[in-house]
Amino acid sequence: RKDNRARNHGIMVHALFEEIEWLDDGGPDDGTLRRIAQRFADAEFNLDAEIDQFRAMLANQAILTTLSRAGYEEPSELGFDADVCEELIAASLRFQVWRERPFAVRIEDFVLKGAIDRLIVLYDGDRPLAADVVDFKTDTIDTSNPAELKSKVDNYRPQLEAYRVAASRLTGLDPTRVSARLLFVGAGIVCTISAR
């Protein structure tokens, strides 16, 4: 039952984050949040507390930056190589935001299927220059324990590497031009998964 509640909570938080294109344009209103959250409610569910908790997440600086256009002003913080950063800084960037972007891509004899929580493609005119994969995680993390965070990141690394490959195929970009980041929304921590 506890596992079910945690899973339900995670799905609900993803559904709430899916409503956000850019926080610069303002977040979803309470009516929208309430309508979404209600779909996941059970007898022990406190709707107002869930919405307050989500609003607190959006106020966190790391989350605010990740979900804002301003978060793309310094591309080196996204983990891109110096040459990609130079191109991005020189370009008149245009963004395309995909939320819960489904994919099915063939890798050798294997078909990889899934959905990327948030995929931002950075264009100069009509030419894609880079992309950023953001994966929301609702894990509870003890922020005073760096080993726990490292363990979580290592655990999710293969998933993010797979998303990087999928995003590369979807956009036609080389995988080195695809940033992959974990956003631990409860702790307000962003971790970049470096391309290997």
C-alpha positions in Angstrom: 0.0 0.0 0.0 2.8 2.4 0.9 4.6 1.5 -2.4 1.4 2.2 -4.3 1.0 5.6 -2.6 4.6 6.5 -3.4 4.1 5.4 -7.0 0.8 7.3 -7.3 2.5 10.4 -5.8 5.3 10.2 -8.3 2.9 9.9 -11.2 0.9 12.9 -9.9 4.0 15.0 -9.6 5.1 14.2 -13.1 1.6 15.1 -14.4 1.8 18.5 -12.6 5.3 19.2 -14.0 4.0 18.2 -17.5 1.8 21.4 -17.3 4.8 23.6 -17.4 6.3 24.9 -20.6 8.3 27.7 -19.1 8.1 29.1 -15.6 9.0 32.5 -17.1 5.4 32.5 -18.5 4.0 31.7 -15.1 3.1 28.3 -13.6 -0.2 26.5 -13.8 -3.1 28.0 -11.8 -4.5 26.3 -8.7 -7.6 25.2 -10.6 -5.5 23.3 -13.1 -3.3 21.8 -10.4 -6.3 20.7 -8.4 -8.0 19.1 -11.4 -4.8 17.1 -12.2 -4.0 16.2 -8.6 -7.6 15.0 -8.0 -7.2 12.2 -10.5 -4.7 10.6 -8.1 -6.5 11.3 -4.8 -7.4 8.6 -2.3 -8.8 8.6 1.2 -5.5 9.7 2.8 -4.8 12.3 0.1 -4.6 16.0 1.2 -5.2 18.0 -2.0 -4.2 21.4 -0.5 -1.0 20.0 1.0 0.0 18.4 -2.3 -0.6 21.7 -4.2 1.3 23.6 -1.5 4.2 21.1 -1.8 4.3 21.5 -5.6 4.3 25.3 -5.3 7.2 25.0 -2.9 9.1 22.9 -5.5 8.5 25.5 -8.1 10.0 28.2 -5.8 13.2 26.2 -5.4 16.0 28.0 -7.3 17.4 24.9 -9.0 13.9 23.9 -10.3 13.1 27.5 -11.3 16.3 27.8 -13.3 15.9 24.4 -15.0 12.3 25.2 -16.1 13.1 28.8 -17.3 14.6 30.1 -20.5 17.3 31.8 -18.4 18.6 28.4 -17.5 19.9 28.1 -21.0 21.9 31.4 -21.0 25.0 29.6 -19.7 25.2 26.4 -21.8 28.4 25.1 -20.0 26.2 24.5 -16.9 24.3 21.9 -19.0 27.4 19.9 -19.6 28.1 20.8 -23.3 31.6 20.8 -24.7 33.2 24.2 -25.3 32.7 24.3 -29.0 28.9 23.5 -28.6 28.7 26.3 -25.9 30.3 28.8 -28.3 27.8 28.0 -31.0 24.9 28.3 -28.6 26.1 31.6 -27.2 26.6 33.0 -30.7 23.2 31.8 -32.0 19.8 33.5 -31.9 18.3 30.6 -30.0 14.8 29.3 -30.5 13.4 26.6 -28.2 11.0 23.7 -28.8 9.7 22.1 -25.6 8.3 18.6 -25.6 6.7 17.2 -22.5 6.3 13.5 -22.0 7.7 12.9 -25.4 7.2 9.3 -26.4 9.8 7.5 -28.5 10.6 4.1 -30.0 14.0 3.9 -31.5 16.0 0.9 -32.8 19.4 0.3 -31.3 21.0 -2.6 -33.2 18.5 -5.5 -32.7 16.7 -3.9 -29.8 13.7 -1.4 -29.9 13.9 1.1 -27.0 10.6 2.6 -26.0 9.7 5.1 -23.4 8.8 8.8 -22.8 11.2 11.6 -22.0 9.7 13.8 -19.2 11.0 17.1 -20.8 13.0 17.5 -24.0 14.2 21.0 -25.0 15.6 21.4 -28.5 17.7 24.5 -29.1 17.6 25.8 -32.6 19.4 28.5 -34.6 16.7 29.3 -37.2 15.6 25.9 -38.4 18.8 24.1 -37.5 18.9 22.1 -34.3 22.1 22.9 -32.4 21.6 21.0 -29.2 19.0 19.3 -26.9 18.5 18.9 -23.2 16.8 15.9 -21.6 15.3 16.6 -18.1 14.1 13.6 -16.1 12.0 14.4 -13.0 12.7 12.2 -10.0 10.6 12.2 -6.8 13.0 10.1 -4.7 13.5 11.1 -1.1 17.2 12.1 -0.7 19.2 12.8 2.4 21.0 15.9 1.2 23.5 15.6 4.0 24.7 12.3 2.6 26.6 12.8 -0.7 27.1 9.0 -1.1 23.3 8.5 -1.3 22.9 11.1 -4.0 25.8 9.5 -6.0 24.2 6.1 -5.6 20.9 7.5 -7.0 22.6 9.2 -9.9 24.6 6.0 -10.7 21.3 4.0 -10.6 19.6 6.3 -13.1 22.6 6.8 -15.4 21.7 4.0 -17.8 18.2 5.4 -18.2 19.5 8.8 -18.9 22.0 7.5 -21.4 19.2 5.7 -23.2 17.2 8.9 -23.2 20.2 10.7 -24.7 20.4 8.1 -27.5 16.6 8.5 -28.1 16.8 12.3 -28.1 19.7 12.1 -30.6 17.7 9.9 -32.9 14.6 12.2 -32.6 16.5 15.4 -33.3 19.2 14.1 -35.7 21.9 15.5 -33.3 25.1 13.8 -32.3 24.7 12.4 -28.8 27.5 14.8 -27.6 25.1 17.6 -28.4 22.4 16.2 -26.0 22.6 17.1 -22.4 20.9 14.7 -19.9 19.9 15.9 -16.4 18.2 14.4 -13.4 16.0 16.8 -11.5 15.3 15.6 -8.0 12.2 17.7 -7.4 11.8 17.0 -3.7 15.3 18.0 -2.8 15.7 20.6 -5.5 18.9 19.1 -6.9 19.9 19.0 -10.5 22.6 16.4 -11.7 24.1 16.4 -15.1 24.9 13.0 -16.6 28.0 13.5 -18.7 28.2 11.9 -22.2 30.7 9.0 -22.2 
